Amino acid sequence: MSHAIVLFAHGSRDPLWHRPMEAVAARIREREPEATVACAYLELSPPDLPTCVASLLTQGVHSVRVLPMFLGVGKHAREDLPELMVQLRAQHPGVAFELLPAVGEDARLIETLAHIALS
């Protein structure tokens, strides 16, 4: 079974805003050359999550892990993204979808941010 990771972020019209997400995707590929990783955005930037997933499925992906790249868990992470996941599961019943917790809830990231602040 082919697996994919989707880094999901808010989106912005400013192309420079995308650099951190693209850097994370590039780092994943460096660490795991066989990994299939893509970026998707809620609004203001293509591709949106359904378009990203559709593209991955044409590549033979059967399992998708979605990592919300949100520091805070607001409406987008609590309501909008779960609703998108419900829709994706309904549209693609043969695909295994996993919604991971937002990165801002991960103790490792909190520790890294504290380390940066104290450096």
N, C-alpha and C positions, 0 to 999 in steps of 0.2 A: 504494500500500500504506500502510495506517495503522500508525504506530509508537507504542509506549508505553514509558515508563520506569517501572520499579517500584523504589522505594526500600525495601529489605528490611532490617529490623532485628529485634532479639531480641524485644521486646515487654515490657510491664509492666502490672500492674493499676492503677498510678498514672496517671491521665489527664494529669498534668503532664509525665510522662516523654515523652509523644508530641510535645510542642511542637517540639523541634529537628527531627524528621523532617518534621513538617507545615510548619515554616518553610522547610526546603530545598525541599519540593514547591512551596510558594507562590512562592519565589524563581525556581524553574525556570519557572513559569507567567508570572511578570513578565518574565523575560528572553526567553521564547519563548511568546507567547500561544497559538500553535497546538499546543503540546506537550500530549500526553496523559501525565499523570503520576499515580501512585497510590502509596500506602504499603501495605506488607504486613508481617506479623510472624510470627516463628517460633512463638511461644507467648505465652500470657497476654493477648493483645490481638487483637481482630478488625480486619481480615480476615486470615486466613492466606493464604499465597501461592497455593494452588490456587483459593480463593474469589476473590481479587483478579484472577487471570488470567481466570477464567470471566466475571467482570463486564466486564473489558476486551474480551473476545471478543464479548460482546453489543453492544459499541459499534463493532464493525467492525475491531478491531485485528487485524493479521496478523503483527506483529513486536513482540517484547517484549525489552527490555534490562533486566536485573536488576542493580541496584547494591547490593552488600552494605554496609550502613552500620555496619561493624564497624571499630574502631580496631585491635584485635588479631585475628589469624587463628587462632582456636582451633577446637575440634571443630565448632562450628556452621558456620563458613565452610569448613572443610576437608572435612567429611563430610556433615553434615545438609543443607546447601543444595545441594551437587552431587547428592545423592540425590533431593531434591525436583525438581531440574531434569530428571533422567532420567525421573522419573514424568510430569512435565508434557510432555516431548517425546513420550513414548509415548501419552499421552492426547490430545494435539493435534498430530498429525504434520504438519498443514498450516501450523503456526505456526513462524516463525523465532524461536528463543530465543537470547539472548546473555547469558552470565554474565560480568559485569565483575569485575575484581579488587576486593577489599575497599578501602574508602576509606583505611584505615590503611596501605596499601601504596603510596599515591600520594605521590610526592615533593612535590607542590604542597601537600598538606594538612600534611605533616610540616614544611615550611617555614613555613606559616601558623601552626601551633601553636608553633613555635620563636619566631616573631615575637611572638606574643601573650605568651609567657612572658618575653621580654626587654623588653617594653614597660613 
